[in-house]
């Protein structure tokens, strides 16, 4: 027997989940909006990544809440990272450039 509460509020739960997910992505993109690649100066938000913790930051951002306490691990990783564009990220991973 399915959970009656879930069935009754299924659409509302989905909408709230999507809204919260978007808010978390906006929070991260707003942080990047004021940044630029530390190697080449690229400032397009869609191109910027956190080196070397990009994947971990993105995963945690999707799962954590919006309050300061929930974001503590994510913000610490962001502080430890260098912001680079996608091209420079690839070059760093293949030891073509060194910005550290």
C-alpha distances in whole Angstrom, upper triangle without the diagonal:
4,7,8,12,11,11,14,16,15,19,20,19,20,24,24,24,26,29,29,29,32,33,34,35,38,39,40,41,43,45,46,47,50,51,53,53,55,57,58,57,54,52,50,46,44,47,47,45,45,47,46,43,42,38,37,38,36,33,33,34,30,29,31,31,34,35,38,37,34,37,39,39,39,42,44,43,44,47,48,48,50,49,51,50,48,51,53,50,50,54,53,51,53,56,58,58,58,58,57
4,6,9,8,7,11,12,12,15,17,15,17,20,20,20,22,25,25,25,28,30,30,32,34,35,36,38,40,41,42,44,47,47,49,50,52,54,54,53,51,49,46,43,41,43,43,42,42,44,43,40,38,35,34,35,33,30,30,30,27,25,27,27,30,32,35,34,31,34,36,36,36,39,41,40,41,44,45,45,47,46,47,47,45,48,50,46,47,51,50,48,50,53,55,55,55,55,54
4,6,5,6,9,10,10,14,15,13,15,18,18,18,21,23,23,24,27,28,28,30,32,33,34,36,38,39,41,42,45,46,48,48,51,53,53,52,50,47,45,41,40,43,42,41,41,43,42,39,37,34,33,34,31,29,29,29,26,24,25,25,28,29,32,31,29,31,34,34,34,37,39,38,39,42,43,43,46,45,46,46,44,48,49,46,47,50,49,47,50,53,55,55,54,54,53
4,5,5,6,9,10,13,14,13,15,18,18,19,21,23,23,25,27,28,29,31,33,34,35,37,39,40,42,43,46,47,49,50,52,55,55,54,51,48,46,43,41,44,44,43,43,45,45,41,40,37,36,36,34,31,31,31,27,26,27,26,29,30,34,33,30,33,36,36,36,38,41,40,41,44,45,45,48,47,48,47,46,50,51,48,49,53,52,50,53,55,57,57,57,56,55
4,6,5,6,8,11,11,10,13,15,15,16,19,20,20,22,25,25,26,28,30,31,33,34,35,37,39,40,43,44,46,47,50,52,53,51,48,46,43,40,39,42,41,40,40,43,42,39,37,35,34,33,31,29,28,28,25,23,24,23,25,27,30,30,27,30,33,33,33,35,38,38,38,41,43,43,45,44,46,45,44,48,49,46,47,51,50,48,51,54,55,55,55,53,53
4,5,5,5,9,9,8,10,13,13,13,16,18,18,19,22,23,24,26,28,28,30,32,33,35,36,37,40,41,44,45,47,49,50,48,45,43,41,37,36,39,38,37,37,40,40,36,34,32,31,30,28,26,26,25,22,21,22,21,24,25,29,28,26,28,31,31,31,33,36,35,36,39,40,40,42,41,43,42,41,44,46,43,44,47,47,45,48,50,52,52,52,50,50
4,6,5,8,10,10,11,14,15,15,17,19,20,21,24,25,26,28,29,31,32,34,35,37,38,39,42,43,46,47,49,51,51,50,47,45,42,39,37,40,40,39,40,42,42,39,37,34,33,33,31,28,29,28,25,24,25,24,27,29,32,32,29,31,34,34,34,36,39,38,39,42,43,43,45,43,45,44,42,46,47,45,45,49,49,47,50,52,54,54,54,53,53
4,6,8,9,10,12,14,14,16,18,19,20,22,24,25,26,28,29,31,33,34,35,37,39,39,42,44,46,47,50,52,52,51,48,45,42,39,38,41,41,40,41,44,44,40,38,36,35,34,32,30,30,29,26,25,26,25,26,28,32,32,29,32,35,35,34,37,40,39,40,43,44,44,46,44,46,45,44,47,49,46,47,51,50,49,52,54,56,55,55,54,54
4,6,5,6,9,10,11,12,14,15,16,18,20,21,23,25,26,27,29,30,31,33,35,36,39,40,42,44,46,49,49,47,44,42,39,36,34,38,38,37,38,40,40,37,35,33,32,31,29,27,27,25,22,22,23,21,23,25,29,29,26,28,31,32,31,33,36,36,36,39,41,40,42,41,42,41,41,44,46,43,44,48,47,46,49,51,52,52,52,51,50
4,6,5,6,9,10,11,12,14,16,17,19,20,21,23,25,26,28,29,30,32,34,34,38,39,41,42,45,47,47,45,42,40,37,34,32,35,36,35,36,38,38,35,33,30,30,29,27,25,25,24,21,20,22,21,23,25,29,29,26,28,31,31,30,32,35,35,35,38,39,39,41,39,40,39,38,42,43,40,42,45,45,43,46,49,50,50,50,49,49
4,5,5,6,9,10,11,12,14,15,17,18,20,21,23,25,26,27,28,31,32,32,36,37,39,40,43,45,45,43,40,38,35,32,30,34,34,34,35,38,38,35,32,30,30,29,26,25,25,24,20,20,22,21,22,25,28,29,26,27,31,31,30,32,35,34,34,37,39,38,40,38,39,38,37,40,42,39,41,44,44,43,45,48,49,49,49,48,48
4,5,5,6,8,10,10,12,14,15,16,18,20,21,23,25,26,27,29,31,31,34,35,38,39,42,44,44,42,40,37,34,31,30,33,33,33,34,37,37,34,31,30,29,28,25,24,24,22,19,19,20,18,19,22,26,26,24,25,29,29,28,30,33,33,32,36,38,37,39,37,38,37,37,40,42,39,41,44,44,42,46,48,49,48,48,47,47
4,6,5,6,9,10,11,12,14,15,17,19,20,21,23,24,26,28,29,30,33,34,37,38,40,43,43,41,38,36,33,30,29,32,32,31,31,34,34,31,29,27,26,25,23,21,21,20,16,16,17,16,17,20,23,24,21,23,26,26,25,28,30,30,30,33,35,34,36,35,36,36,35,38,40,37,38,42,41,40,43,45,47,46,46,44,44
4,6,5,6,9,10,11,12,14,16,17,18,20,22,23,24,26,27,28,31,33,35,36,38,41,40,39,36,34,31,28,26,29,29,29,30,33,33,29,27,25,25,24,21,20,20,18,15,15,17,16,18,21,24,25,22,23,26,26,25,27,30,29,29,32,34,33,35,33,34,33,32,36,37,35,36,39,39,38,41,43,44,44,44,43,43
4,5,5,6,9,10,11,12,14,16,16,18,20,21,22,25,26,26,29,31,33,35,37,40,39,37,35,32,29,26,25,28,28,28,29,33,33,30,27,26,26,24,21,20,21,18,16,16,18,16,17,20,23,24,22,22,26,27,25,27,30,29,29,32,34,33,34,32,33,32,32,35,37,34,36,39,39,38,41,43,44,44,44,42,42
4,5,5,6,8,10,10,12,14,15,16,19,20,21,23,25,25,28,30,32,34,36,39,39,37,34,31,29,26,25,28,28,27,28,31,32,28,26,25,24,22,20,19,19,16,14,14,15,13,14,16,20,21,18,19,23,24,22,24,27,27,26,30,32,31,33,31,32,32,31,35,36,34,36,39,38,37,41,43,44,43,43,41,41
4,5,5,6,9,10,11,13,14,16,17,19,20,22,23,24,27,28,31,32,34,37,37,35,32,30,28,24,23,26,26,25,25,29,29,25,23,21,21,19,17,16,16,14,11,11,12,11,13,16,19,20,17,18,21,22,20,22,25,25,24,28,29,28,30,29,30,30,29,33,34,31,33,36,35,34,37,40,41,40,40,38,38
4,5,5,6,9,10,11,12,14,16,16,18,20,21,22,25,26,28,30,32,35,35,33,30,27,25,21,20,23,23,23,24,27,28,25,22,20,21,19,16,16,16,14,11,12,14,13,14,17,20,22,18,19,22,22,20,22,25,25,24,27,29,28,29,27,28,27,27,30,32,29,31,34,34,33,36,38,39,38,39,37,37
4,5,5,6,9,10,10,12,15,15,16,19,20,20,23,25,27,29,32,34,34,32,29,26,24,21,20,24,23,23,24,28,28,25,23,22,22,19,17,17,17,14,12,13,14,12,12,15,19,20,18,18,21,22,20,21,25,24,23,26,29,27,29,27,28,27,27,31,32,30,32,35,35,34,37,39,40,39,39,37,37
4,5,5,6,9,10,11,13,14,15,17,19,20,22,24,26,28,30,33,33,31,29,26,24,20,20,23,22,22,22,26,26,23,21,20,19,17,15,14,14,11,9,10,10,8,9,12,15,17,14,14,18,19,17,18,21,21,20,24,26,25,27,25,27,26,26,30,31,29,31,34,33,32,36,37,38,37,37,35,35
4,5,5,6,9,10,11,13,14,16,17,18,21,22,24,26,28,30,31,29,26,24,22,18,17,20,20,19,20,23,23,20,18,16,16,14,12,11,12,9,6,8,10,9,10,14,16,17,14,14,18,18,15,17,20,20,19,22,24,23,25,23,24,24,23,27,28,25,27,31,30,29,32,34,35,34,34,33,33
4,5,5,6,9,10,10,12,14,15,16,19,20,22,24,27,29,29,27,24,22,19,16,15,18,18,18,19,23,24,21,18,17,18,15,13,14,14,11,9,12,12,12,11,15,17,19,16,15,19,19,17,18,21,21,19,22,24,23,24,22,23,22,22,26,27,25,27,30,30,29,32,34,35,34,34,32,32
4,5,5,6,9,10,10,12,14,15,18,19,22,24,26,29,29,27,24,21,20,16,16,19,19,19,19,23,24,21,18,18,18,15,13,14,14,10,10,12,11,10,8,12,14,16,14,13,17,18,15,16,19,19,18,21,23,22,23,21,23,23,23,27,28,26,28,31,30,30,33,35,36,34,34,32,32
4,5,5,7,9,10,11,13,14,17,18,20,22,24,27,27,25,23,20,19,15,15,18,17,16,16,20,20,17,15,15,14,11,10,11,10,6,6,9,8,8,7,10,12,14,12,10,14,14,11,13,16,16,14,18,20,19,20,19,21,21,21,25,25,23,25,28,27,27,30,32,33,31,31,29,29
4,5,5,6,9,10,11,12,15,16,18,19,22,24,24,23,20,18,16,12,12,14,14,13,14,18,19,16,13,13,14,11,9,11,11,7,7,11,11,11,10,14,15,17,15,13,16,16,13,14,17,16,14,18,20,18,19,17,18,18,18,22,22,20,23,26,25,25,28,30,30,29,29,27,27
4,5,5,6,9,10,10,13,15,17,19,22,24,24,22,20,16,15,11,12,15,14,15,16,20,21,19,16,17,17,14,12,14,14,10,11,14,14,13,11,14,15,18,16,14,17,18,14,15,18,18,15,18,21,19,20,17,19,18,19,23,23,22,24,27,26,27,30,31,32,30,30,28,28
4,6,5,6,9,10,12,14,17,19,21,24,24,22,20,17,16,12,14,16,14,14,15,18,20,17,15,16,16,12,11,14,13,9,11,13,12,11,9,11,12,15,13,11,14,15,11,11,15,15,13,15,18,17,18,16,18,19,20,23,23,22,25,27,26,26,30,31,31,30,29,26,26
4,5,5,6,9,11,11,14,16,18,21,21,19,17,15,14,10,11,13,11,11,11,15,16,14,11,13,13,9,8,12,11,8,10,13,12,12,11,13,13,16,14,11,13,13,10,10,13,12,10,13,15,14,15,13,15,15,16,20,20,18,21,23,22,22,26,27,28,26,25,23,23
4,5,5,6,9,10,12,14,17,19,19,17,15,12,10,7,8,11,9,10,12,16,17,16,13,14,15,12,11,14,14,11,13,16,15,16,14,17,17,19,18,15,17,17,13,13,16,15,12,15,17,15,15,12,14,14,15,18,19,17,20,23,22,23,26,27,27,25,25,23,24
4,5,5,7,9,12,15,17,20,20,17,16,12,12,9,11,13,12,13,14,18,20,18,16,18,18,14,14,17,16,13,15,18,17,16,14,16,16,19,18,15,17,18,14,13,17,16,13,15,18,16,16,14,16,16,18,21,21,20,23,25,24,25,29,29,29,27,27,24,25
4,6,6,7,11,13,15,18,19,16,15,12,12,9,12,13,11,11,11,15,17,15,14,16,16,12,13,16,15,12,15,17,16,16,14,15,14,17,16,13,15,15,12,10,13,13,10,11,14,13,13,11,14,14,17,20,19,18,22,23,22,23,27,27,27,25,24,21,21
4,5,5,8,10,12,15,15,13,11,9,9,6,9,10,7,9,9,13,15,14,12,15,16,13,12,16,16,13,16,19,18,19,17,19,18,20,19,16,17,17,14,12,15,14,10,12,15,12,11,8,10,11,13,16,16,15,18,20,19,21,24,24,24,22,21,19,20
4,6,8,11,14,17,16,13,11,8,8,6,9,11,9,12,13,16,19,18,16,18,19,16,16,19,19,16,18,21,21,21,18,20,20,23,22,18,20,21,17,16,18,18,14,15,18,16,15,11,13,13,15,18,18,18,21,22,22,23,26,27,26,24,24,21,22
4,7,11,12,16,15,12,11,8,10,9,12,13,11,13,14,17,19,19,17,20,21,18,18,21,21,18,21,24,22,22,20,21,20,23,23,19,20,21,18,15,18,18,14,14,17,15,14,11,13,13,17,19,18,18,22,23,22,24,27,27,26,24,23,20,21
4,7,9,12,12,9,9,6,9,8,11,11,8,10,11,13,16,16,15,18,19,16,17,20,20,18,21,23,23,23,21,22,21,24,23,19,20,20,17,15,17,16,12,13,15,12,10,7,9,10,14,16,15,15,18,19,18,21,23,23,23,20,19,16,17
4,6,9,8,5,5,4,7,8,11,9,7,10,11,13,16,17,15,18,20,17,18,22,22,20,23,26,25,26,24,26,24,27,26,22,23,22,19,18,19,17,14,14,16,13,10,7,7,8,11,13,12,13,16,16,16,19,21,21,20,17,17,14,16
4,5,6,5,5,6,9,10,12,9,7,8,10,10,13,15,14,17,19,17,18,21,22,21,23,26,26,27,26,27,26,28,27,23,23,23,19,18,19,17,14,15,15,12,8,5,4,5,9,10,8,9,13,13,12,15,17,17,16,13,13,11,13
4,6,6,8,10,13,13,15,13,10,11,11,10,13,15,15,19,20,18,19,23,23,22,25,28,27,29,27,28,26,28,28,24,24,23,20,18,18,17,14,14,14,11,7,6,6,8,12,12,9,11,14,13,12,15,17,16,15,12,11,8,10
4,6,8,11,14,15,16,13,11,12,13,12,14,17,16,20,22,20,21,25,26,25,27,30,30,32,30,32,30,32,31,27,27,25,23,22,22,19,17,17,16,13,10,9,7,8,11,10,7,10,12,11,10,14,15,14,12,9,9,7,10
4,6,9,12,14,15,12,11,13,14,14,17,19,18,21,24,22,23,26,27,26,28,31,31,33,31,33,32,34,32,29,29,28,25,24,24,22,19,20,19,16,12,11,8,8,11,9,8,11,13,12,12,16,17,16,14,11,12,10,14
4,6,9,12,14,11,10,13,14,15,18,19,18,21,23,21,22,26,26,25,27,30,30,31,29,31,29,32,31,27,27,27,24,22,23,21,18,18,19,16,12,10,8,8,12,12,10,13,15,15,15,18,20,19,17,14,15,12,15
4,6,9,10,8,8,11,13,14,17,19,17,20,22,20,20,24,25,23,25,28,28,29,28,30,29,31,30,26,27,26,23,22,23,21,18,19,20,16,13,10,8,6,9,10,10,12,14,14,15,18,19,19,18,16,17,15,17
4,6,9,8,7,11,13,15,18,19,16,19,22,19,19,22,23,21,23,26,26,27,25,27,26,29,28,24,25,25,21,20,22,20,17,18,19,16,14,10,9,8,11,12,12,14,17,17,18,20,22,22,21,19,19,17,19
4,6,6,7,11,14,16,19,19,16,19,21,18,17,21,22,20,21,25,25,26,24,27,26,29,27,24,26,25,21,21,23,21,18,20,21,18,15,12,11,8,10,12,13,14,16,18,19,20,22,23,22,20,21,19,22
4,5,5,9,11,14,17,17,14,16,18,15,14,18,19,16,18,21,21,22,20,23,23,25,24,20,22,22,18,18,20,18,15,17,19,16,14,11,10,9,10,13,14,14,17,19,19,20,23,24,23,21,22,20,21
4,6,8,12,15,17,16,13,14,17,15,13,16,18,16,17,20,21,22,21,24,24,27,24,21,23,23,19,19,21,19,16,19,20,17,16,12,11,9,9,12,14,13,15,18,18,19,21,23,22,21,22,21,23
4,7,10,12,15,15,12,14,17,15,14,17,19,18,19,22,23,25,24,26,26,28,26,23,24,23,19,20,21,19,16,18,19,15,14,10,8,5,5,8,10,10,12,14,15,16,18,19,19,18,19,17,20
4,7,9,12,12,9,12,15,13,12,16,17,16,17,21,21,23,21,24,23,25,23,20,21,20,16,16,18,15,12,15,15,12,10,7,6,4,6,9,9,9,12,14,13,15,17,18,18,16,17,15,17
4,6,9,9,6,9,11,10,10,13,14,14,16,18,19,21,20,23,22,23,21,18,19,17,14,14,15,12,10,13,13,9,8,6,5,6,6,10,9,7,10,13,12,12,16,17,17,16,16,14,15
4,6,6,4,8,9,8,9,12,13,13,15,18,18,20,20,21,20,21,19,16,16,14,11,11,12,9,7,9,9,5,6,5,6,9,9,12,11,8,12,14,12,12,16,16,17,16,15,13,13
3,5,6,9,10,10,12,14,15,16,18,20,20,23,23,24,23,23,22,18,18,16,13,14,13,10,9,11,9,5,5,6,7,9,10,12,9,7,10,11,8,9,13,13,14,13,12,10,10
4,6,8,9,10,12,14,14,16,18,19,20,23,23,24,23,23,21,18,18,15,13,14,13,9,10,11,9,6,7,9,10,12,12,14,12,8,11,12,9,9,12,13,15,14,12,12,11
4,6,5,6,9,10,11,12,14,16,16,19,20,21,20,20,18,15,15,12,10,11,10,7,8,10,8,6,9,10,11,13,13,16,14,11,13,15,13,12,16,16,19,17,16,15,14
4,6,5,6,9,10,11,13,15,15,18,19,21,20,20,18,15,16,13,10,12,12,9,9,12,11,8,10,9,10,11,11,14,13,10,12,15,13,12,16,17,19,18,17,16,16
4,5,5,6,9,10,11,13,14,18,19,21,21,21,18,16,17,14,11,14,14,11,11,15,14,12,13,13,14,14,13,16,16,12,13,17,15,13,17,19,21,20,20,19,19
4,5,5,6,8,10,11,12,15,17,19,18,18,15,13,13,10,8,12,12,8,10,13,12,11,14,14,16,17,16,19,18,15,16,19,17,16,19,21,23,22,21,21,20
4,6,5,6,9,10,10,13,14,16,15,15,13,10,11,9,6,9,10,7,7,11,11,10,12,12,14,15,15,19,18,15,17,20,18,17,21,22,24,23,22,20,20
4,6,5,6,9,10,13,14,16,17,17,14,12,14,12,9,11,13,11,10,14,14,13,15,14,15,15,14,18,18,15,17,20,19,18,21,23,25,24,23,22,22
4,5,5,7,9,12,14,17,17,17,13,12,14,12,9,13,14,12,13,16,16,15,18,17,18,19,18,21,21,18,19,23,21,20,23,25,27,26,26,25,24
4,5,5,6,9,11,13,14,13,10,9,10,8,7,10,12,10,11,15,15,15,17,17,19,20,20,23,23,20,22,25,23,21,25,27,29,28,27,25,24
4,6,6,8,9,12,12,13,10,8,11,10,7,10,12,11,11,14,16,15,17,16,18,19,19,23,23,20,22,25,23,23,26,28,29,28,27,26,25
4,6,8,10,13,15,15,11,11,14,13,10,13,16,14,14,18,19,18,20,19,21,21,20,24,24,21,23,27,25,24,28,29,31,30,30,28,28
4,7,10,12,14,13,9,10,13,12,10,14,16,15,16,19,20,19,22,22,24,24,23,27,27,24,26,29,27,26,30,31,33,32,32,30,30
4,7,9,10,10,6,7,10,9,9,11,14,14,14,17,18,19,22,21,24,25,24,28,28,25,27,30,28,27,31,32,34,33,32,30,29
4,6,8,9,5,7,10,11,11,12,15,16,16,19,21,21,24,23,26,26,27,30,30,27,30,33,31,30,34,35,37,35,34,32,31
4,7,8,7,7,10,12,11,12,15,16,15,18,20,20,23,22,25,26,26,30,30,27,30,33,31,31,34,35,37,35,34,32,31
4,6,6,6,9,12,12,12,14,16,16,18,20,21,24,23,26,28,29,32,32,29,32,35,33,32,36,37,39,37,35,33,31
4,6,5,6,10,10,9,12,14,14,15,18,19,22,22,25,27,28,32,30,28,31,33,31,31,35,35,37,35,33,30,29
4,5,5,8,10,10,11,14,15,16,18,20,23,23,27,28,29,33,32,29,32,34,32,31,35,36,38,36,34,31,29
4,6,7,8,10,11,13,14,16,17,19,22,22,25,27,27,31,30,27,30,32,30,29,33,34,36,34,33,30,29
4,6,5,6,9,10,10,12,14,15,18,18,22,23,24,28,27,24,27,29,27,27,30,31,33,31,29,27,26
4,5,5,6,9,10,11,12,14,18,18,22,24,25,28,27,24,27,29,26,26,30,30,32,30,28,26,24
4,6,5,6,9,10,11,13,16,17,20,23,23,26,25,22,25,27,24,23,27,28,30,28,26,24,22
4,5,5,6,9,10,11,14,14,17,19,20,23,22,19,22,24,22,21,25,26,28,26,24,22,21
4,5,5,6,9,10,13,13,17,19,20,24,22,20,23,25,22,22,26,26,28,26,24,21,20
4,5,5,6,9,12,14,17,20,21,24,22,20,23,24,21,21,25,25,27,25,22,20,18
4,5,5,6,10,11,15,17,18,21,19,16,19,21,18,18,22,22,24,22,20,18,16
4,5,5,8,9,12,15,16,19,17,15,18,20,17,18,22,22,23,21,19,17,15
4,5,8,10,13,16,18,21,18,17,20,21,18,19,23,22,24,21,19,16,14
4,7,10,13,16,18,20,17,15,18,19,16,17,20,19,21,19,16,14,12
4,6,9,13,14,16,14,12,15,16,13,14,17,17,18,16,14,12,10
4,6,10,12,14,11,10,13,14,11,13,16,15,16,13,12,9,8
4,7,10,12,10,9,13,13,12,14,17,16,17,14,13,10,11
4,7,8,6,6,10,10,9,12,14,14,14,12,12,10,12
4,6,5,6,9,10,10,12,14,15,14,13,14,12,15
4,6,5,6,9,10,11,13,14,14,13,15,14,17
4,5,5,6,9,10,11,12,11,11,13,13,16
4,5,5,6,9,10,10,9,8,9,9,12
4,5,5,6,9,10,10,9,10,10,12
4,5,5,6,9,9,9,11,13,15
4,5,5,6,5,6,8,10,13
4,5,5,6,5,6,8,10
4,6,8,9,10,11,12
4,6,8,10,13,14
4,5,7,10,11
4,7,10,13
4,7,9
4,6
4
